[in-house]
Amino acid sequence: MNDTKRTDVIGLLGPLRRYARSLTRDETQAEDLVQDALVRAYERQGSFRAGGNLRGWLLSIMHNTFIDGRRRHLAEARRLEQAAATIETAVPAEQESRIRLQQIQAAFMSLPDDQRAALHLVAVEGLSYQEAATALGVPIGTLMSRLGRARAALRAYEAGSSPAQTSQSGPRPNLRIIGGSDV
């Protein structure tokens, strides 16, 4: 890649790291995922269309790298889930905002991978539905369905019930879902 594209890639490291953290739930694995995705992008730089969306292209490569690694490392994924369960038993900080942030993070991380990835790309990274659908390699309708289920699950979590127990006429949650309607 030329110097301008390298600068663009360096400027995208923050969003790449955030998305990797969202996918892997582990800081070390996230850094490895970013590195692996950037190596793949470099190796396949000829497939990038001039004037194309570099951010979307890199996020798509990262998503595919994650899926490939997930398939190869099922045993490692089980170990990470056990480590995540151990982390959740830690004593929370005394500050109310810190506790609340941990609750929100736990709710987000408890979402299935496909829903968490869709919600992260739209709500955190600010991608349009079309860009997020392209990055995930799914039709836009599938993306919208995943977003709807993710938002419903977060509302149910906030209401203290399972998604099946939550009704449309139930109490409004305190969580504000960014990138979509609270209704």
Steps between C-alpha positions, in 0.01 A plus 500: 500500500622851438576751780151656493333163547742412782403822675133411453560155649681648799206736552265200504685306770267633771179374335674174404610442860154584637333260258756230573440544874127469440547179303757326718412624850873488582757779462790270406292308248370832363854624434584170328183526291587856389849386402369194312240710318757762398733226371212357295413847371860557397516163327174572317554870436445439129135413573434847643320717245655843450268757654325226701406515867825405676338487844224266386750284311726466804206432735377233260845338491512513877157337531599221261832452681312467827257244357787296353687506829186408690454191288861393557506567873177364650685363800665837558161672482374276782802598709431870435136459605616344828744787550221751431284328766785533749538869422129559562538376860749777580392764751362802311634850564324713758406779259146464374591597144771234488255234615243616246758489221592145599133403490459646153818329383383167641166538322674586173752217531224250579347556156565230238801573277296592192276743692792654691696553178204663325421728794865599542545596137181710488484648852868536594680535167217698339488299178185523292285189483628434148866542601455274803317237293782506245767474771323198653427344160124475563193649330377827650179331617703248699700783655182686596357182652816447705488861618136464601570183698806656665306810604212288629743287703658813653156639584406169661827497695431854620146408602636202691325235294575265216413618146199266492353666811535854364193648339463811290283660772753429779701763687749708304864409565765732636744390229493726199570306182694715256438447131135400529168559663441435873146382421 
